[in-house]
Amino acid sequence: MGREFTSKYTSVVNSLAQGYQNSEASVCFVPLILQKDKNFKKTADIRRLISRRLKMWSDGNIENLISEAEQCDQKLPRSTTNMTDEQAVKVFSRLMLEGKI
């Protein structure tokens, strides 16, 4: 799966370098293929989803990929935290001391 993804992305970048495609294709490829879908949790399901998206890309169904990515994005929860500056400093300091940043 990873090799197929990398191979396709390499061909997209090579097409850009040779002037066959515009830069939007190389910028859009990764987010369109790897867009998270909250309905898919198991590894096998995620692999099938990515394989289907890679096939859609190869077949030129870019508009369908874009609409699917937009739908998936709308379904994902928006994480908004109302953190004060003081709380942010405390969290940042704790993470720094733990070596996580």
Protein Blocks (a to p, Z undefined) as FASTA:
>chain_A
ZZmmmmmmmmmmmmmmnopacfklmmmmmmmmmoccfkbmbfklmmmmmmmmmmmmmnop
mmlmmmmmmmmmmmpccddddddfklmmmmmmmmmmnopZZ
